[in-house]
Amino acid sequence: MRYEFCQYVTIVDMNDEVLSEVVFEHGEFESNAVAIGSSVLIHQLGLRQFDVVYDKREGKTIRYKIVDIEVNLIEQPTVTRVYLEPVRLIVGQHDIGEVE
């Protein structure tokens, strides 16, 4: 079954003031059945300026829990979104620069 994996990301400054909140789309993946509470291993998220990107440097993988599964019956074909636990990124601390 195809799932669209998403994650809420809150971007804050060093004073913990919210600068923005976005839904980062990890993409669509083919997988066996998933359940709330299951873990997903994926690249850690970071910031390039104020854009949320993958931090693909060596050793930057992380495990996120699935917190919600949404089945949208209005869209055709039906879309199943899997939401990973939210993450908070701090400008200046989670910057990854220009690393690809």
N, C-alpha and C positions, 0 to 999 in steps of 0.2 A: 504494500500500500504506500502511496506517496503522501508525505507530510511536509508542510511548510513550517520550518522552525523559526521562531521569533523570540525576542528578548527585550524587555523594557530596560532602558539605560537612562540613568539620571546623571547629568554632567554638572558638577559643582566646582566652586572655586575653593581656594585654601581656607576660606572662612565658613565653608559648608553652606554657602548660599547657592541655591539652585539657579543654574544658568539656562539649562534646557532639559527637556525630557523627550526622548525619541524611542521609537520601536525599531530595533535593529533586526533586519531580516537576514538570517543565516543562509537561507535558500531552501530549495525543495530537495528532499532526500527520499529515496526508496528504503523502506525498513519494514521489519516485522512489526507486529502490534506493539504499541508503546502504551505505558500507563503512568498516571500521576505518581510521583515518587521515584520513578526510574531515573538513572543517571545518564548523562550524555557527555562524552569526552570530545573536546573541541579546542581550537586555538583560543587563547585568552584575548579579551578585547582591550584596546588601547585607544588613544586619541592622536590624530594627526591634525593639528590646529584644533578645530572644534568638531571634526568629523570622526565618527566612531568607525574603527577599522580593526582587522585582526592583527594581533601582535605575533608575527610568525618567526620571531627570534627563537633560537634553540632553547628548549626547556620551558617554553611559554604555553603549555597546554594546561587546561583546567577542566574540572568536572562540575557540571551544573545539573541540578535536579529539575525534572519536569514538574511544573506547578499547576498547569492548566492545559486542557485539550479542548479546542473549539471546533465544532463542526458547523460550517455555514451552509445551510440548506437552501438559502436564497440564491446563491451563485450557482451557475451551471457551467461546467461540471462542479460538483460539490467540492469545497475546499476544506481540508482539515489542517488547522494550525495548532502547533504544539508550542506552548510558551515555557521558556526556561526561567529559572529564578532571576529576579531583577538584579542589576548590578549598578554600582555607583562608581563613577570615574571622576578623579580630581584633576583639574587642569593644572599642569606643572608637575604632577606626580605620575600620571599615567600616560604622558606624552611618549611616543615612540620615535619621533623624528621622521626622517625620510627613509627608514629601513623598509625594504620590500620583502 
